[in-house]
Amino acid sequence: MPSGKVRWFDAKKGYGFITSDDNRDVFLPLSALPAGVTTLRKGAKVEFSVADGRKGPQALDVHLLGPAPSVVKATRPQPDDMAAIVEDLIKLLDSAGNGLRRHHYPSNAESHKLAAMLRVVADDFDVHD
């Protein structure tokens, strides 16, 4: 039974592609996923049967071999670095809070900077495995 990794999968479109171990692209329809599985993460290891489809090889009867490696987890900052980032963010939030108490919103530039920092920090904390 051939194996490979999910190159990409879009649940909304209902299909994706697997890169087989012999570097062939294999079409992956939603119907080939195991019962109860509605999506796959990029890089997930799979085993599958292959049939000739209208436009080339098509996966059938897909079996998950293991979870995809977490790119976010591998690239997130070290805890000591994250502590410094959080402390800087607290200072920025405290400054914004003081301004709001004086009935002044931060400038557009400050607001955008603060919002961007909040999103980045949230993404570093929000690791799905």
Phi and psi in degrees as GROMACS dihedral restraints (atoms count N, CA, C in turn):
[ dihedral_restraints ]
;  ai    aj    ak    al  type     phi  dphi    fc
    3     4     5     6     1   -66.9    20    10
    4     5     6     7     1   157.3    20    10
    6     7     8     9     1  -136.8    20    10
    7     8     9    10     1   168.6    20    10
    9    10    11    12     1   178.4    20    10
   10    11    12    13     1  -164.5    20    10
   12    13    14    15     1  -125.2    20    10
   13    14    15    16     1   146.5    20    10
   15    16    17    18     1   -67.9    20    10
   16    17    18    19     1   121.2    20    10
   18    19    20    21     1   -77.9    20    10
   19    20    21    22     1   -46.4    20    10
   21    22    23    24     1  -165.9    20    10
   22    23    24    25     1   155.1    20    10
   24    25    26    27     1  -148.4    20    10
   25    26    27    28     1   130.3    20    10
   27    28    29    30     1  -118.0    20    10
   28    29    30    31     1   108.4    20    10
   30    31    32    33     1   -63.5    20    10
   31    32    33    34     1   -33.2    20    10
   33    34    35    36     1   -66.0    20    10
   34    35    36    37     1   -40.1    20    10
   36    37    38    39     1   -77.9    20    10
   37    38    39    40     1   -26.0    20    10
   39    40    41    42     1    85.1    20    10
   40    41    42    43     1    20.6    20    10
   42    43    44    45     1  -161.5    20    10
   43    44    45    46     1   173.0    20    10
   45    46    47    48     1  -168.2    20    10
   46    47    48    49     1  -159.7    20    10
   48    49    50    51     1  -140.3    20    10
   49    50    51    52     1   148.1    20    10
   51    52    53    54     1  -110.9    20    10
   52    53    54    55     1   140.3    20    10
   54    55    56    57     1   -99.7    20    10
   55    56    57    58     1   111.7    20    10
   57    58    59    60     1   -70.9    20    10
   58    59    60    61     1   165.2    20    10
   60    61    62    63     1   -61.7    20    10
   61    62    63    64     1   -21.9    20    10
   63    64    65    66     1   -96.8    20    10
   64    65    66    67     1    22.6    20    10
   66    67    68    69     1    63.6    20    10
   67    68    69    70     1    27.0    20    10
   69    70    71    72     1   -94.6    20    10
   70    71    72    73     1   143.2    20    10
   72    73    74    75     1   -83.9    20    10
   73    74    75    76     1   130.3    20    10
   75    76    77    78     1  -124.1    20    10
   76    77    78    79     1   125.5    20    10
   78    79    80    81     1   -64.1    20    10
   79    80    81    82     1   136.5    20    10
   81    82    83    84     1  -123.8    20    10
   82    83    84    85     1    98.0    20    10
   84    85    86    87     1   -80.6    20    10
   85    86    87    88     1   154.1    20    10
   87    88    89    90     1   -55.0    20    10
   88    89    90    91     1   -36.0    20    10
   90    91    92    93     1   -64.6    20    10
   91    92    93    94     1   -16.5    20    10
   93    94    95    96     1   -85.7    20    10
   94    95    96    97     1   -10.5    20    10
   96    97    98    99     1   -73.1    20    10
   97    98    99   100     1   153.4    20    10
   99   100   101   102     1   -62.0    20    10
  100   101   102   103     1   156.2    20    10
  102   103   104   105     1   -55.4    20    10
  103   104   105   106     1   132.5    20    10
  105   106   107   108     1    88.6    20    10
  106   107   108   109     1   -11.6    20    10
  108   109   110   111     1   -96.4    20    10
  109   110   111   112     1   125.6    20    10
  111   112   113   114     1  -113.6    20    10
  112   113   114   115     1   -10.8    20    10
  114   115   116   117     1  -155.1    20    10
  115   116   117   118     1   162.0    20    10
  117   118   119   120     1  -132.9    20    10
  118   119   120   121     1   144.9    20    10
  120   121   122   123     1   -85.3    20    10
  121   122   123   124     1   147.6    20    10
  123   124   125   126     1   -56.5    20    10
  124   125   126   127     1   134.3    20    10
  126   127   128   129     1    90.7    20    10
  127   128   129   130     1    -6.1    20    10
  129   130   131   132     1   -63.2    20    10
  130   131   132   133     1   136.1    20    10
  132   133   134   135     1   -84.2    20    10
  133   134   135   136     1   132.0    20    10
  135   136   137   138     1  -137.8    20    10
  136   137   138   139     1   155.3    20    10
  138   139   140   141     1  -115.3    20    10
  139   140   141   142     1   147.9    20    10
  141   142   143   144     1  -159.4    20    10
  142   143   144   145     1   159.8    20    10
  144   145   146   147     1   -93.7    20    10
  145   146   147   148     1   157.9    20    10
  147   148   149   150     1  -125.6    20    10
  148   149   150   151     1   138.8    20    10
  150   151   152   153     1  -130.8    20    10
  151   152   153   154     1   156.7    20    10
  153   154   155   156     1   -79.4    20    10
  154   155   156   157     1   117.4    20    10
  156   157   158   159     1   -95.0    20    10
  157   158   159   160     1  -177.0    20    10
  159   160   161   162     1   -60.8    20    10
  160   161   162   163     1   -33.7    20    10
  162   163   164   165     1  -119.0    20    10
  163   164   165   166     1    19.3    20    10
  165   166   167   168     1   132.6    20    10
  166   167   168   169     1  -166.2    20    10
  168   169   170   171     1   -64.5    20    10
  169   170   171   172     1   140.2    20    10
  171   172   173   174     1  -131.0    20    10
  172   173   174   175     1   134.6    20    10
  174   175   176   177     1   -76.5    20    10
  175   176   177   178     1   142.2    20    10
  177   178   179   180     1  -131.4    20    10
  178   179   180   181     1   152.3    20    10
  180   181   182   183     1    49.7    20    10
  181   182   183   184     1    63.2    20    10
  183   184   185   186     1   -78.6    20    10
  184   185   186   187     1   136.7    20    10
  186   187   188   189     1  -122.7    20    10
  187   188   189   190     1   130.0    20    10
  189   190   191   192     1   -77.3    20    10
  190   191   192   193     1   131.3    20    10
  192   193   194   195     1   -98.7    20    10
  193   194   195   196     1   -24.1    20    10
  195   196   197   198     1  -179.8    20    10
  196   197   198   199     1   162.5    20    10
  198   199   200   201     1   -71.4    20    10
  199   200   201   202     1   156.9    20    10
  201   202   203   204     1   -72.0    20    10
  202   203   204   205     1   145.8    20    10
  204   205   206   207     1   -65.2    20    10
  205   206   207   208     1   142.5    20    10
  207   208   209   210     1   -84.0    20    10
  208   209   210   211     1   110.5    20    10
  210   211   212   213     1   -66.7    20    10
  211   212   213   214     1   -40.1    20    10
  213   214   215   216     1   -61.5    20    10
  214   215   216   217     1   -46.6    20    10
  216   217   218   219     1   -63.0    20    10
  217   218   219   220     1   -37.7    20    10
  219   220   221   222     1   -71.4    20    10
  220   221   222   223     1   -24.6    20    10
  222   223   224   225     1  -109.1    20    10
  223   224   225   226     1     3.0    20    10
  225   226   227   228     1   -73.6    20    10
  226   227   228   229     1   153.6    20    10
  228   229   230   231     1   -64.0    20    10
  229   230   231   232     1   157.0    20    10
  231   232   233   234     1   -65.7    20    10
  232   233   234   235     1   153.1    20    10
  234   235   236   237     1   -53.9    20    10
  235   236   237   238     1   -40.6    20    10
  237   238   239   240     1   -64.1    20    10
  238   239   240   241     1   -41.0    20    10
  240   241   242   243     1   -66.7    20    10
  241   242   243   244     1   -40.0    20    10
  243   244   245   246     1   -64.9    20    10
  244   245   246   247     1   -36.2    20    10
  246   247   248   249     1   -60.5    20    10
  247   248   249   250     1   -43.5    20    10
  249   250   251   252     1   -64.7    20    10
  250   251   252   253     1   -40.1    20    10
  252   253   254   255     1   -63.5    20    10
  253   254   255   256     1   -44.4    20    10
  255   256   257   258     1   -63.8    20    10
  256   257   258   259     1   -41.0    20    10
  258   259   260   261     1   -63.3    20    10
  259   260   261   262     1   -40.5    20    10
  261   262   263   264     1   -64.9    20    10
  262   263   264   265     1   -39.6    20    10
  264   265   266   267     1   -64.2    20    10
  265   266   267   268     1   -39.9    20    10
  267   268   269   270     1   -61.0    20    10
  268   269   270   271     1   -41.6    20    10
  270   271   272   273     1   -62.5    20    10
  271   272   273   274     1   -43.1    20    10
  273   274   275   276     1   -64.2    20    10
  274   275   276   277     1   -42.2    20    10
  276   277   278   279     1   -66.0    20    10
  277   278   279   280     1   -38.7    20    10
  279   280   281   282     1   -63.0    20    10
  280   281   282   283     1   -43.2    20    10
  282   283   284   285     1   -62.0    20    10
  283   284   285   286     1   -44.2    20    10
  285   286   287   288     1   -63.6    20    10
  286   287   288   289     1   -39.4    20    10
  288   289   290   291     1   -63.6    20    10
  289   290   291   292     1   -41.2    20    10
  291   292   293   294     1   -62.8    20    10
  292   293   294   295     1   -41.2    20    10
  294   295   296   297     1   -64.2    20    10
  295   296   297   298     1   -41.2    20    10
  297   298   299   300     1   -64.1    20    10
  298   299   300   301     1   -35.4    20    10
  300   301   302   303     1   -63.6    20    10
  301   302   303   304     1   -27.1    20    10
  303   304   305   306     1   -92.7    20    10
  304   305   306   307     1    14.2    20    10
  306   307   308   309     1    67.1    20    10
  307   308   309   310     1    33.8    20    10
  309   310   311   312     1  -128.6    20    10
  310   311   312   313     1   121.4    20    10
  312   313   314   315     1   -75.9    20    10
  313   314   315   316     1   153.9    20    10
  315   316   317   318     1   -63.0    20    10
  316   317   318   319     1   158.2    20    10
  318   319   320   321     1   -63.2    20    10
  319   320   321   322     1   165.3    20    10
  321   322   323   324     1   -57.4    20    10
  322   323   324   325     1   -43.5    20    10
  324   325   326   327     1   -62.5    20    10
  325   326   327   328     1   -44.4    20    10
  327   328   329   330     1   -65.4    20    10
  328   329   330   331     1   -40.8    20    10
  330   331   332   333     1   -61.8    20    10
  331   332   333   334     1   -45.0    20    10
  333   334   335   336     1   -64.6    20    10
  334   335   336   337     1   -40.9    20    10
  336   337   338   339     1   -63.4    20    10
  337   338   339   340     1   -45.3    20    10
  339   340   341   342     1   -64.6    20    10
  340   341   342   343     1   -44.6    20    10
  342   343   344   345     1   -62.3    20    10
  343   344   345   346     1   -41.9    20    10
  345   346   347   348     1   -63.7    20    10
  346   347   348   349     1   -42.8    20    10
  348   349   350   351     1   -64.5    20    10
  349   350   351   352     1   -40.1    20    10
  351   352   353   354     1   -61.2    20    10
  352   353   354   355     1   -42.3    20    10
  354   355   356   357     1   -63.8    20    10
  355   356   357   358     1   -43.2    20    10
  357   358   359   360     1   -65.4    20    10
  358   359   360   361     1   -45.3    20    10
  360   361   362   363     1   -64.3    20    10
  361   362   363   364     1   -42.0    20    10
  363   364   365   366     1   -60.6    20    10
  364   365   366   367     1   -41.7    20    10
  366   367   368   369     1   -64.2    20    10
  367   368   369   370     1   -36.4    20    10
  369   370   371   372     1   -68.4    20    10
  370   371   372   373     1   -30.6    20    10
  372   373   374   375     1   -81.9    20    10
  373   374   375   376     1   -30.0    20    10
  375   376   377   378     1   -91.2    20    10
  376   377   378   379     1    77.9    20    10
  378   379   380   381     1  -103.3    20    10
  379   380   381   382     1   123.6    20    10
  381   382   383   384     1  -101.6    20    10
  382   383   384   385     1   120.9    20    10
